[in-house]
Amino acid sequence: MRSKVTIQNLHNKVESGQKITMLTGYDYPMGLLEEKAGIDIILCGDSIAMTVLGHESTLNVDMETMIIHAKAVRKGAPTAFLVGDMPYMSYQISKEEAIRNAGRYMAEAGCDAVKLEGGANMAKTVEALVNATIPVMGHLGLTPQSIAQLGGFKSQGRDCSGALKIIEDAKILEEAGISLLLLEAVPPEVAQIITERANIPVIGIGAGPYVHGQLLIVHDALGFFDAFTPKFVKKYLDLNSVILDALGRYKEDVEQGQFPEEEQCYKLKKGELEKIQKELAK
């Protein structure tokens, strides 16, 4: 088993020019596989609302659900750097509420950090969390919890004013004390500027190749979610087709009486059937 991945390990990878790997994970089986694959960071993301629970956005998930799933991921991935995604309205109401909910991730689920969306408007909340000894991952660019304001799932920072806002927000968040930064759906040039100026690991999801590491939604990477496919996704497997084929073969076997076969059945001990029949005949 590898040693526990820490924030210092991630900094060391950045300094040595090694790329950081990050995937989402929502349960024990996937956590176990990502641990075996050696993924550095696992994000128990609020994207679970869409990929697992069938909602149309990330807004329909609460802390109770996130804690349950983060716990399961930690059981499967004891050495990965586990980030708990702060769900909608779990940190925006007040700094006290943010600390209370983030503290649950750390204490109950064994997370190594929490992630929240927003720039300058979240700086005071970040400071409060850091002062409460809770490491924070910032999230800029396409922030799914703000899709009502953004007008949908649209890339950000594609003009001068938008790019400068993200660059400035990244600086403000780092000064507020974030340990890592996630950039989503921004042009590579913008991500490069932020990465070159940063003193913390910068991870991208749809932010080009110049960041320190990459994140994908694991269901997207495995072809296990087909409601839509963002431009930045690379599918490494068409898992939906594999599973659908297996389910179809199972259905056919059952309907044709080919399952279960003898090898899938338990056997009575020798002579026990005769005893049963005698008892039933009485």
Secondary structure, 3 states (H helix, E strand, C coil): CCCCCCHHHHHHHHHCCCCEEEEECCCHHHHHHHHHHCCCEEEECCCHHHHCCCCCCCCCCCHHHHHHHHHHHHHHCCCCEEEEECCCCCCCCCHHHHHHHHHHHHHHCCCCEEEEECCHHHHHHHHHHHHCCCCEEEEEECCHHHHHHHCCCCCCCCCHHHHHHHHHHHHHHHHHCCCEEEEECCCHHHHHHHHHHCCCCEEEECCCCCCCEEEECHHHHCCCCCCCCCCCCCCCCCHHHHHHHHHHHHHHHHHCCCCCCHHHCCCCCCCHHHHHHHHHHC
